[in-house]
């Protein structure tokens, strides 16, 4: 079992990496290896394995094109066993052992149920700026996701011209083709965007913060009460 996270630039400090590692150690019952792909490993716990971010991304395009496309590189490089990538701005507060150990047939993503009207026919979506995929906590097994990377590599000129984020690329290029699975509704919620926001859902596995979607959204280190307490305990 491998877990991965990314940290580059100055948005998040080493405490985000270390606390994410500790939360997984607390809420996953089996042995695992934790990797951080980073351009600065200062103050990161020694038990976390470091991968050099500067040598990691093979795509010669600006970083604001298909933002976080580096995640797909993991699906190309790690094609054995069970693998999970986890964003730094996520708070895991319940046990994830069964969740990640249960076999899935396809790479498994978070669906934005908090933004999704389940009464509507989802086949009618897929135009304009619509996107209901969230790639904050993603599981794949063996080479399940390799074809997704290969598709991006093959069509990179078109893709990097068209899509600003990885989530939108996946939504328009792979969800409608049936290439992805999703975690069940209720397992994840969003601190800043679920209704009512800032509310603790004790039955969920974890809470997303997703500050890249709103400059006024609250970061984990800015959270008050239960969220900050769980993050720092």
RAZI-V753763 format. One record per residue. N is the residue number from 0. PHI is phi in whole degrees, 0 to 359 (999 if undefined). OMEGA is omega in whole degrees, -180 to 180 (999 if undefined). NEAR is the number of other C-alpha atoms within 10 Angstrom. Layout:
BEGIN
N,PHI,OMEGA,NEAR + N,PHI,OMEGA,NEAR
END
This chain:
BEGIN
0,999,178,15 + 1,241,170,16 + 2,244,-178,19 + 3,228,168,24 + 4,217,180,20 + 5,243,172,19 + 6,214,172,20 + 7,222,-177,15 + 8,75,-172,9 + 9,247,-176,9 + 10,295,-178,6 + 11,236,178,15 + 12,269,-178,17 + 13,297,-180,16 + 14,297,177,15 + 15,294,179,20 + 16,294,-176,24 + 17,296,-179,18 + 18,287,174,18 + 19,296,177,22 + 20,303,-178,23 + 21,294,180,17 + 22,291,176,19 + 23,291,177,21 + 24,301,-180,16 + 25,284,-170,14 + 26,249,173,15 + 27,237,-167,18 + 28,274,-176,12 + 29,252,178,9 + 30,289,-179,8 + 31,202,172,14 + 32,244,-178,14 + 33,244,-180,20 + 34,247,170,19 + 35,238,175,24 + 36,268,-169,21 + 37,211,173,19 + 38,260,-179,17 + 39,203,-177,18 + 40,263,-180,20 + 41,300,175,9 + 42,70,174,11 + 43,279,-176,18 + 44,306,-177,16 + 45,294,179,9 + 46,283,177,11 + 47,268,-180,16 + 48,279,-176,14 + 49,257,171,18 + 50,242,-176,16 + 51,289,-179,13 + 52,295,-175,16 + 53,296,-179,12 + 54,249,-168,10 + 55,264,-172,14 + 56,266,-178,17 + 57,276,-174,10 + 58,271,-178,14 + 59,265,179,8 + 60,222,179,13 + 61,305,-176,9 + 62,292,178,14 + 63,274,173,12 + 64,258,-173,16 + 65,46,-179,22 + 66,307,-175,17 + 67,69,175,17 + 68,299,179,21 + 69,301,180,19 + 70,302,-179,22 + 71,292,178,19 + 72,298,178,19 + 73,301,-178,20 + 74,291,177,26 + 75,273,-175,17 + 76,274,-176,11 + 77,248,-173,17 + 78,241,175,16 + 79,227,177,14 + 80,76,-180,11 + 81,257,-176,19 + 82,227,179,23 + 83,222,169,21 + 84,258,-174,23 + 85,226,176,21 + 86,290,179,21 + 87,293,-176,25 + 88,268,178,20 + 89,224,-179,22 + 90,247,177,25 + 91,271,-176,22 + 92,228,172,20 + 93,221,-174,17 + 94,294,-178,18 + 95,249,-173,17 + 96,302,-179,13 + 97,295,-179,10 + 98,303,-175,14 + 99,271,179,19 + 100,278,180,15 + 101,294,-176,8 + 102,293,175,12 + 103,236,-178,15 + 104,274,-176,11 + 105,219,172,17 + 106,305,-170,22 + 107,244,-175,22 + 108,244,172,20 + 109,271,172,21 + 110,260,-177,20 + 111,284,-180,19 + 112,298,-179,17 + 113,291,177,16 + 114,245,-168,13 + 115,239,176,12 + 116,273,-174,10 + 117,291,179,9 + 118,282,-179,6 + 119,270,178,9 + 120,284,-175,8 + 121,295,179,11 + 122,292,-180,7 + 123,280,-180,7 + 124,272,177,13 + 125,118,177,15 + 126,231,175,8 + 127,66,-175,6 + 128,264,-178,7 + 129,300,173,11 + 130,200,-179,19 + 131,241,178,19 + 132,266,174,21 + 133,233,-175,19 + 134,255,-179,18 + 135,282,-178,19 + 136,215,-170,21 + 137,230,179,22 + 138,247,169,28 + 139,218,-176,28 + 140,234,-179,23 + 141,53,-175,15 + 142,259,-177,18 + 143,304,-174,20 + 144,258,-174,23 + 145,299,-178,19 + 146,293,178,14 + 147,291,174,21 + 148,299,-178,20 + 149,300,179,15 + 150,294,178,13 + 151,295,180,19 + 152,297,-179,13 + 153,294,-175,11 + 154,249,-171,11 + 155,297,-178,17 + 156,297,177,11 + 157,292,-174,10 + 158,296,-177,18 + 159,287,174,22 + 160,284,-169,11 + 161,264,-167,13 + 162,247,-180,17 + 163,274,-176,17 + 164,232,176,16 + 165,298,-178,21 + 166,300,180,21 + 167,291,176,22 + 168,301,-180,21 + 169,295,-178,23 + 170,297,-175,18 + 171,273,-175,17 + 172,256,-175,16 + 173,231,178,14 + 174,299,-176,16 + 175,291,175,14 + 176,268,179,10 + 177,78,-176,9 + 178,275,-171,17 + 179,235,168,20 + 180,247,-178,18 + 181,222,176,17 + 182,293,-178,15 + 183,297,175,11 + 184,300,179,13 + 185,99,-180,13 + 186,282,-178,16 + 187,230,174,25 + 188,217,-172,25 + 189,238,-177,24 + 190,302,-175,27 + 191,269,-170,21 + 192,234,174,19 + 193,290,-179,18 + 194,243,-4,12 + 195,283,-178,10 + 196,285,-179,11 + 197,69,-176,19 + 198,263,-180,15 + 199,282,175,16 + 200,251,-172,16 + 201,294,-177,10 + 202,271,-180,11 + 203,280,177,16 + 204,283,-177,18 + 205,194,-173,22 + 206,236,177,24 + 207,264,178,23 + 208,248,170,24 + 209,51,-177,22 + 210,286,180,16 + 211,293,-179,10 + 212,272,-176,10 + 213,202,-177,10 + 214,296,-180,9 + 215,267,-179,9 + 216,290,-176,16 + 217,274,174,16 + 218,276,179,19 + 219,302,-178,22 + 220,287,177,14 + 221,263,-176,9 + 222,293,180,16 + 223,245,171,11 + 224,64,-170,9 + 225,302,-176,11 + 226,294,180,19 + 227,293,-180,15 + 228,297,179,10 + 229,292,-179,12 + 230,292,-173,19 + 231,259,-176,13 + 232,286,999,8
END
